[in-house]
Amino acid sequence: MSPSPVSSNEDSDYAFAIDAAATSTARINKFQGTNFHTWKFKMQMVLEEHDLWEITCGEVKLEHCTNVMDQSTFKRKSRKALAII
């Protein structure tokens, strides 16, 4: 089942949705050129919640992955982070 909005925050750029598995997901509007620091903070919080921040900020790089499993995990997380952003 896809996420459905259940409540909205006072900030129109940030709404919460809850899916059938009762996990929360934050939806953040696409960056439009204003309020960068607010957008960045919200995006970082979502990426950290999904355990993707270290991939996004460059703390972990593909060349640091020593085996195929680590490389596969890195690529999967990288794609997931890109989809969120």
Secondary structure, 3 states (H helix, E strand, C coil): CCCEEEEECCCCCEEEEECCCCCEEEEECCCCCCCHHHHHHHHHHHHHHCCCHHHHCCCCCHHHCCCHHHHHHHHHHHHHHHHHC
